[in-house]
Structure formats: structure tokens, C-alpha cells
Amino acid sequence: SEYDCLGCNIYMPAIAVADCADLPVLVWVCAGGFKNGGASSPLYDCTPIVANSIELQKPVVVISLSYRINYLGFFSSKEMVLDAQDSVGNWGLLDLIMGLEWVQEHISAFSGNPKRVTLMGQSAGS
């Protein structure tokens, strides 16, 4: 279905599980002009961010979110707007909201603190 593209990648320090740490969380939203790309792209591998955080002795958990892009996420037409009973053309943004809600509910299972979440991105992800 159109939802098969939704998901997230979770990057966490190995020490987090061992220590049951209450780590800060960085949520990364990838770029791509709302047309291409995704959290699973090797270009957006967040392993170096976690490695640098460990080296600085300030470990973090990083989550990269996927969302619907291109016409599945942002398609609209005049007819759809006139016939709309709900939002039109912002499904990709609604996916990101759902992803952030998931982070709030489940990040503690991955040693993250839901009260210490920072959202960042690049291009369309910002």
C-alpha cells in the first residue's frame, strides 16, 4: 500500500541499552525536495552522528523518519481542493507528525528521553 514507505531508522549507542540511559534524541528528516530520497538512503546514514556523540562523551539516539514523497505525499489538483472534506496534498507532512508521535510514545524503549527531542533536517526536511 502507499503506507509501505513509512518507517524509521533508529541509531543508538551500544552503551545505551547496557546502561538503560535516558539519552537525548535527535530526529532527522531527510532532504529531497519532497520528490526523492528517504531515510534508508546511504546518503542519510546517521551512524557518524552517533559515533561523534560518543566521542564527545555526549551520546544521543538518532531517528531518521521516512514519509510519503512526490505525488503520494503532496499531490493536489483544483478538483481535489474543491471536493476536499479534509486536507489536500499534505499527506507527507501528516506522516511526519505521525512519526513524531511514535517517537514520543516509544523512544524510551530505545534508551531515549521523550522530553529531550530535537527535530532537524535538510532542504525539504527542514
Backbone as a printed PyTorch tensor [residue, N CA C, xyz], in Angstrom:
tensor([[[  0.8370,  -1.1870,   0.0000],
         [  0.0000,   0.0000,   0.0000],
         [  0.8780,   1.2460,   0.0000]],

        [[  0.2530,   2.3900,  -0.0460],
         [  1.0070,   3.6470,  -0.0380],
         [  1.7340,   3.8660,   1.2800]],

        [[  1.3550,   3.1420,   2.3250],
         [  1.9900,   3.3040,   3.6280],
         [  3.2470,   2.4580,   3.7920]],

        [[  3.5520,   1.5990,   2.8310],
         [  4.7340,   0.7480,   2.9360],
         [  6.0280,   1.5470,   2.9900]],

        [[  5.9830,   2.7980,   2.5970],
         [  7.1880,   3.6330,   2.6220],
         [  7.4040,   4.2780,   3.9880]],

        [[  6.4660,   4.1350,   4.8990],
         [  6.5940,   4.7680,   6.2090],
         [  7.4260,   3.8930,   7.1300]],

        [[  8.3040,   4.5230,   7.8510],
         [  9.1410,   3.7930,   8.7870],
         [ 10.1920,   4.7150,   9.3600]],

        [[ 11.0630,   4.1440,  10.1340],
         [ 12.1470,   4.9360,  10.6980],
         [ 13.3640,   4.0480,  10.8980]],

        [[ 14.5020,   4.6820,  10.9420],
         [ 15.7500,   4.0140,  11.2930],
         [ 16.1630,   4.5400,  12.6530]],

        [[ 16.5720,   3.6460,  13.5250],
         [ 16.9690,   4.0390,  14.8720],
         [ 18.4480,   3.7350,  15.0440]],

        [[ 19.2040,   4.7590,  15.3860],
         [ 20.6440,   4.6370,  15.6190],
         [ 20.8880,   4.9630,  17.0830]],

        [[ 21.4850,   4.0290,  17.8030],
         [ 21.7250,   4.2740,  19.2180],
         [ 23.0700,   3.7040,  19.6330]],

        [[ 23.7020,   4.3380,  20.6040],
         [ 24.9800,   3.8180,  21.0990],
         [ 24.7710,   2.4780,  21.7880]],

        [[ 25.7260,   1.5770,  21.6450],
         [ 25.6330,   0.2670,  22.2920],
         [ 25.5370,   0.4090,  23.8060]],

        [[ 26.1600,   1.4370,  24.3570],
         [ 26.1190,   1.6380,  25.8050],
         [ 24.7260,   1.9850,  26.2970]],

        [[ 23.8780,   2.4920,  25.4130],
         [ 22.5470,   2.9330,  25.8290],
         [ 21.7390,   1.7830,  26.4000]],

        [[ 21.7240,   0.6590,  25.7300],
         [ 20.9490,  -0.4840,  26.2050],
         [ 21.5370,  -1.0230,  27.4950]],

        [[ 22.8540,  -1.1120,  27.5430],
         [ 23.5150,  -1.6570,  28.7330],
         [ 23.2450,  -0.8020,  29.9660]],

        [[ 23.2680,   0.4890,  29.7990],
         [ 23.0980,   1.3920,  30.9350],
         [ 21.6550,   1.8540,  31.1310]],

        [[ 20.7510,   1.4540,  30.2290],
         [ 19.3670,   1.9470,  30.2660],
         [ 19.3490,   3.4620,  30.3890]],

        [[ 20.1800,   4.0930,  29.5810],
         [ 20.3640,   5.5420,  29.6480],
         [ 19.1010,   6.2920,  29.2440]],

        [[ 19.0370,   7.5110,  29.6850],
         [ 17.9430,   8.4270,  29.3900],
         [ 18.5020,   9.4950,  28.4470]],

        [[ 18.8090,   9.0920,  27.2130],
         [ 19.5840,   9.9260,  26.2990],
         [ 18.7390,  10.9390,  25.5360]],

        [[ 19.3650,  12.0560,  25.1520],
         [ 18.6820,  12.9930,  24.2600],
         [ 18.4630,  12.3350,  22.8980]],

        [[ 17.4670,  12.8160,  22.1850],
         [ 17.0650,  12.2230,  20.9140],
         [ 17.1440,  13.2760,  19.8150]],

        [[ 17.7040,  12.8830,  18.6840],
         [ 17.7600,  13.7360,  17.5050],
         [ 16.9240,  13.0650,  16.4260]],

        [[ 15.8830,  13.7410,  15.9630],
         [ 15.0440,  13.2140,  14.8900],
         [ 15.4510,  13.9140,  13.6010]],

        [[ 15.8760,  13.1260,  12.6120],
         [ 16.3710,  13.6410,  11.3410],
         [ 15.3110,  13.4270,  10.2630]],

        [[ 14.9680,  14.5050,   9.5490],
         [ 14.0540,  14.4290,   8.4130],
         [ 14.8760,  14.7050,   7.1590]],

        [[ 14.9060,  13.7440,   6.2610],
         [ 15.8030,  13.8370,   5.1020],
         [ 15.3170,  14.8360,   4.0580]],

        [[ 16.2540,  15.2140,   3.2220],
         [ 16.0130,  16.1570,   2.1270],
         [ 15.4860,  15.4150,   0.9020]],

        [[ 15.3480,  16.1320,  -0.1860],
         [ 14.9310,  15.5320,  -1.4500],
         [ 13.8780,  16.3340,  -2.1750]],

        [[ 13.6480,  17.5640,  -1.7280],
         [ 12.6920,  18.4180,  -2.4150],
         [ 11.2800,  17.8610,  -2.4550]],

        [[ 10.9280,  17.0250,  -1.5000],
         [  9.6230,  16.3510,  -1.4470],
         [  9.4010,  15.4440,  -2.6600]],

        [[ 10.4670,  15.1640,  -3.4270],
         [ 10.3280,  14.3670,  -4.6490],
         [ 11.0720,  13.0460,  -4.6060]],

        [[ 12.2120,  12.9870,  -3.9290],
         [ 13.0010,  11.7620,  -3.9240],
         [ 13.7770,  11.6560,  -2.6230]],

        [[ 14.4560,  10.5360,  -2.4610],
         [ 15.2190,  10.3060,  -1.2410],
         [ 14.4130,   9.5340,  -0.2190]],

        [[ 14.9940,   9.3770,   0.9330],
         [ 14.3230,   8.6610,   2.0060],
         [ 15.2990,   8.3320,   3.1110]],

        [[ 14.7690,   7.9990,   4.2560],
         [ 15.5940,   7.7420,   5.4360],
         [ 16.5230,   6.5510,   5.2470]],

        [[ 16.1840,   5.6350,   4.3530],
         [ 17.0280,   4.4560,   4.1550],
         [ 18.1570,   4.6840,   3.1520]],

        [[ 18.2190,   5.8580,   2.5580],
         [ 19.2870,   6.1640,   1.6060],
         [ 20.6370,   6.1810,   2.3170]],

        [[ 21.6780,   5.5640,   1.7290],
         [ 23.0130,   5.5930,   2.3460],
         [ 23.5270,   7.0170,   2.5780]],

        [[ 23.0420,   7.9510,   1.7980],
         [ 23.4320,   9.3480,   1.9610],
         [ 23.0390,   9.8810,   3.3370]],

        [[ 21.9670,   9.3310,   3.9120],
         [ 21.4580,   9.8180,   5.1890],
         [ 21.7200,   8.8460,   6.3340]],

        [[ 22.7800,   8.0690,   6.2320],
         [ 23.1820,   7.1660,   7.3090],
         [ 23.5990,   8.0040,   8.5180]],

        [[ 22.9370,   7.8160,   9.6230],
         [ 23.1890,   8.6330,  10.8170],
         [ 24.2090,   8.0120,  11.7700]],

        [[ 24.8290,   6.9100,  11.3730],
         [ 25.8480,   6.2780,  12.2100],
         [ 26.9570,   7.2460,  12.6050]],

        [[ 27.4770,   8.0850,  11.6830],
         [ 28.5370,   9.0240,  12.0820],
         [ 28.0990,  10.0290,  13.1530]],

        [[ 26.8400,  10.4090,  13.1470],
         [ 26.3520,  11.3460,  14.1710],
         [ 26.4390,  10.6940,  15.5450]],

        [[ 25.9850,   9.4400,  15.6410],
         [ 26.0410,   8.7260,  16.9230],
         [ 27.4890,   8.4940,  17.3350]],

        [[ 28.3390,   8.1210,  16.3850],
         [ 29.7600,   7.8950,  16.6940],
         [ 30.4120,   9.1720,  17.2200]],

        [[ 30.1230,  10.3060,  16.5920],
         [ 30.6750,  11.5820,  17.0710],
         [ 30.1410,  11.9400,  18.4480]],

        [[ 28.8700,  11.6390,  18.7040],
         [ 28.3050,  11.9500,  20.0180],
         [ 28.9890,  11.1320,  21.1150]],

        [[ 29.3320,   9.8920,  20.8030],
         [ 30.0430,   9.0470,  21.7720],
         [ 31.4510,   9.5900,  22.0010]],

        [[ 32.1030,   9.9670,  20.9140],
         [ 33.4570,  10.5160,  21.0150],
         [ 33.4800,  11.7810,  21.8690]],

        [[ 32.4300,  12.5830,  21.7780],
         [ 32.3210,  13.8040,  22.5800],
         [ 31.8150,  13.5230,  23.9950]],

        [[ 31.5510,  12.2580,  24.2920],
         [ 31.0110,  11.8210,  25.5770],
         [ 29.6530,  12.4570,  25.8750]],

        [[ 28.8880,  12.6710,  24.8140],
         [ 27.5200,  13.1700,  24.9220],
         [ 26.6410,  12.3340,  23.9860]],

        [[ 26.4620,  11.0440,  24.3050],
         [ 25.7530,  10.1510,  23.3840],
         [ 24.2960,  10.5580,  23.1600]],

        [[ 23.8390,  10.3230,  21.9440],
         [ 22.4550,  10.6000,  21.5690],
         [ 21.8810,   9.4030,  20.8240]],

        [[ 20.5700,   9.3390,  20.8090],
         [ 19.8330,   8.4060,  19.9650],
         [ 19.3650,   9.2110,  18.7620]],

        [[ 19.5500,   8.6720,  17.5640],
         [ 19.1170,   9.3680,  16.3490],
         [ 18.0570,   8.5310,  15.6490]],

        [[ 16.9870,   9.1890,  15.2480],
         [ 15.9200,   8.5380,  14.4870],
         [ 15.7950,   9.2710,  13.1630]],

        [[ 15.8190,   8.5470,  12.0610],
         [ 15.5400,   9.1680,  10.7650],
         [ 14.1760,   8.6720,  10.2990]],

        [[ 13.3180,   9.6130,   9.9470],
         [ 11.9430,   9.2970,   9.5720],
         [ 11.7720,   9.2550,   8.0600]],

        [[ 10.9910,   8.2990,   7.5910],
         [ 10.5640,   8.2640,   6.1940],
         [  9.1400,   8.7900,   6.1220]],

        [[  8.8080,   9.3660,   4.9840],
         [  7.4590,   9.8820,   4.7750],
         [  7.1410,   9.7980,   3.2880]],

        [[  5.8530,   9.8430,   2.9770],
         [  5.4600,   9.7710,   1.5720],
         [  5.9520,  11.0150,   0.8380]],

        [[  6.5070,  10.7890,  -0.3470],
         [  7.0340,  11.8880,  -1.1510],
         [  6.3620,  11.8870,  -2.5160]],

        [[  6.6860,  12.9070,  -3.2890],
         [  6.1960,  13.0610,  -4.6470],
         [  4.6630,  13.0460,  -4.6460]],

        [[  4.0390,  12.4320,  -5.6350],
         [  2.5870,  12.5190,  -5.7330],
         [  1.8680,  11.7650,  -4.6210]],

        [[  2.4910,  10.7530,  -4.0140],
         [  1.8360,  10.0480,  -2.9090],
         [  1.7630,  10.9040,  -1.6520]],

        [[  2.6680,  11.8630,  -1.5270],
         [  2.6910,  12.6870,  -0.3300],
         [  2.1970,  14.1040,  -0.5060]],

        [[  2.2720,  14.6250,  -1.7380],
         [  1.9950,  16.0540,  -1.9100],
         [  1.1870,  16.3760,  -3.1610]],

        [[  0.4770,  15.4130,  -3.6840],
         [ -0.3180,  15.6220,  -4.8910],
         [ -1.5720,  16.4160,  -4.5730]],

        [[ -1.9370,  17.2940,  -5.4820],
         [ -3.1710,  18.0440,  -5.3380],
         [ -3.6130,  18.5280,  -6.7130]],

        [[ -4.8650,  18.8670,  -6.8230],
         [ -5.4150,  19.4480,  -8.0490],
         [ -6.5550,  20.3770,  -7.6630]],

        [[ -6.9820,  21.1970,  -8.5950],
         [ -8.1110,  22.1010,  -8.3190],
         [ -9.3450,  21.2980,  -7.9250]],

        [[ -9.5810,  20.1930,  -8.6250],
         [-10.7480,  19.3640,  -8.3480],
         [-10.6950,  18.7750,  -6.9390]],

        [[ -9.5220,  18.3420,  -6.5320],
         [ -9.3840,  17.7820,  -5.1890],
         [ -9.6330,  18.8460,  -4.1270]],

        [[ -9.1630,  20.0520,  -4.3660],
         [ -9.3690,  21.1420,  -3.4100],
         [-10.8510,  21.4650,  -3.2980]],

        [[-11.5540,  21.5380,  -4.4260],
         [-12.9840,  21.8500,  -4.4130],
         [-13.8020,  20.7570,  -3.7380]],

        [[-13.3640,  19.5190,  -3.8660],
         [-14.0940,  18.3810,  -3.3300],
         [-13.6160,  17.9720,  -1.9350]],

        [[-12.6520,  18.6870,  -1.4030],
         [-11.9940,  18.2690,  -0.1610],
         [-12.9100,  18.3500,   1.0490]],

        [[-12.8630,  17.2880,   1.8260],
         [-13.5000,  17.2870,   3.1370],
         [-12.4370,  17.2280,   4.2170]],

        [[-11.2040,  17.1370,   3.7840],
         [-10.0590,  17.0410,   4.6790],
         [ -8.8930,  17.7420,   3.9940]],

        [[ -7.7170,  17.6440,   4.5490],
         [ -6.5540,  18.2970,   3.9450],
         [ -6.2300,  17.6680,   2.6000]],

        [[ -5.6980,  18.4720,   1.7180],
         [ -5.3460,  18.0180,   0.3790],
         [ -3.8630,  18.2670,   0.1430]],

        [[ -3.1530,  17.2330,  -0.2290],
         [ -1.7800,  17.3940,  -0.6630],
         [ -0.7320,  17.5160,   0.4190]],

        [[ -1.0590,  17.2590,   1.6550],
         [ -0.0730,  17.3550,   2.7340],
         [  0.1150,  16.0330,   3.4660]],

        [[ -0.1120,  14.9320,   2.7810],
         [ -0.0330,  13.6310,   3.4500],
         [  1.3740,  13.3450,   3.9510]],

        [[  2.3800,  13.7940,   3.2200],
         [  3.7630,  13.5970,   3.6640],
         [  4.0350,  14.2860,   4.9890]],

        [[  3.4890,  15.4880,   5.1520],
         [  3.6670,  16.2050,   6.4220],
         [  2.8960,  15.5210,   7.5480]],

        [[  1.7280,  14.9970,   7.2270],
         [  0.9690,  14.2510,   8.2360],
         [  1.7190,  12.9810,   8.6480]],

        [[  2.4380,  12.3700,   7.6970],
         [  3.2750,  11.2080,   8.0290],
         [  4.3470,  11.5880,   9.0420]],

        [[  4.9540,  12.7540,   8.8500],
         [  5.9950,  13.2040,   9.7840],
         [  5.4220,  13.4470,  11.1730]],

        [[  4.2320,  14.0070,  11.2350],
         [  3.5770,  14.2030,  12.5350],
         [  3.3460,  12.8490,  13.2060]],

        [[  2.8760,  11.8780,  12.4310],
         [  2.6680,  10.5370,  12.9770],
         [  3.9910,   9.9400,  13.4580]],

        [[  5.0670,  10.1720,  12.7170],
         [  6.3810,   9.6860,  13.1280],
         [  6.8370,  10.3090,  14.4300]],

        [[  6.5990,  11.6070,  14.5840],
         [  6.9770,  12.2890,  15.8250],
         [  6.1450,  11.7920,  17.0040]],

        [[  4.8800,  11.4990,  16.7590],
         [  4.0440,  10.9230,  17.8190],
         [  4.5690,   9.5430,  18.2190]],

        [[  5.0180,   8.7580,  17.2270],
         [  5.5950,   7.4440,  17.5160],
         [  6.8370,   7.5980,  18.3850]],

        [[  7.6790,   8.5620,  18.0520],
         [  8.8880,   8.8080,  18.8430],
         [  8.5040,   9.1050,  20.2890]],

        [[  7.5300,   9.9680,  20.5050],
         [  7.1190,  10.3120,  21.8630],
         [  6.6450,   9.0870,  22.6400]],

        [[  5.9350,   8.1980,  21.9680],
         [  5.3810,   7.0220,  22.6440],
         [  6.4000,   5.9110,  22.8830]],

        [[  7.3810,   5.7670,  21.9950],
         [  8.2180,   4.5670,  22.0210],
         [  9.7110,   4.7950,  22.2300]],

        [[ 10.1870,   6.0150,  22.2360],
         [ 11.6340,   6.2460,  22.2730],
         [ 12.2750,   5.7570,  23.5660]],

        [[ 11.5320,   5.7240,  24.6400],
         [ 12.1190,   5.2550,  25.9010],
         [ 12.5400,   3.7840,  25.8110]],

        [[ 11.9120,   3.0030,  24.9400],
         [ 12.3100,   1.6030,  24.7470],
         [ 13.6780,   1.4940,  24.0730]],

        [[ 14.1460,   2.6020,  23.5160],
         [ 15.4480,   2.6450,  22.8470],
         [ 16.4210,   3.5530,  23.5930]],

        [[ 16.2010,   3.7030,  24.8890],
         [ 17.0550,   4.4930,  25.7870],
         [ 16.9920,   5.9920,  25.5310]],

        [[ 15.9610,   6.4580,  24.8500],
         [ 15.8120,   7.8890,  24.6030],
         [ 14.8190,   8.5260,  25.5520]],

        [[ 14.9880,   9.8100,  25.7860],
         [ 14.1100,  10.5710,  26.6660],
         [ 13.1170,  11.3580,  25.8090]],

        [[ 11.8140,  11.0710,  25.9040],
         [ 10.8300,  11.7670,  25.0740],
         [ 10.7030,  13.2620,  25.3870]],

        [[ 11.2750,  13.6960,  26.5050],
         [ 11.2400,  15.1270,  26.8450],
         [ 12.4740,  15.8630,  26.3380]],

        [[ 13.3840,  15.1280,  25.6870],
         [ 14.6280,  15.7340,  25.1870],
         [ 14.7980,  15.4180,  23.6980]],

        [[ 13.8090,  15.8000,  22.8950],
         [ 13.8100,  15.5130,  21.4650],
         [ 14.0950,  16.7890,  20.6810]],

        [[ 15.0430,  16.6970,  19.7550],
         [ 15.3550,  17.8000,  18.8470],
         [ 15.0450,  17.3400,  17.4320]],

        [[ 14.3350,  18.1640,  16.6870],
         [ 13.9720,  17.8700,  15.3090],
         [ 14.8750,  18.6600,  14.3850]],

        [[ 15.4700,  17.9850,  13.3880],
         [ 16.2970,  18.7000,  12.4160],
         [ 16.1820,  18.0290,  11.0630]],

        [[ 16.5610,  18.7690,  10.0510],
         [ 16.5280,  18.2220,   8.7060],
         [ 17.3020,  19.1020,   7.7530]],

        [[ 17.2330,  18.7370,   6.4960],
         [ 17.9290,  19.4670,   5.4500],
         [ 16.9680,  19.6590,   4.2870]],

        [[ 17.0070,  20.8120,   3.6650],
         [ 16.1960,  21.1140,   2.4910],
         [ 14.7210,  20.8640,   2.8150]],

        [[ 14.0730,  19.9380,   2.1010],
         [ 12.6630,  19.6600,   2.3670],
         [ 12.4450,  19.1730,   3.7940]],

        [[ 13.4560,  18.5720,   4.3790],
         [ 13.3530,  18.0660,   5.7470],
         [ 13.4590,  19.1280,   6.8140]],

        [[ 13.7830,  20.3460,   6.4010],
         [ 13.9030,  21.4000,   7.4070],
         [ 12.6520,  22.2260,   7.4110]]])
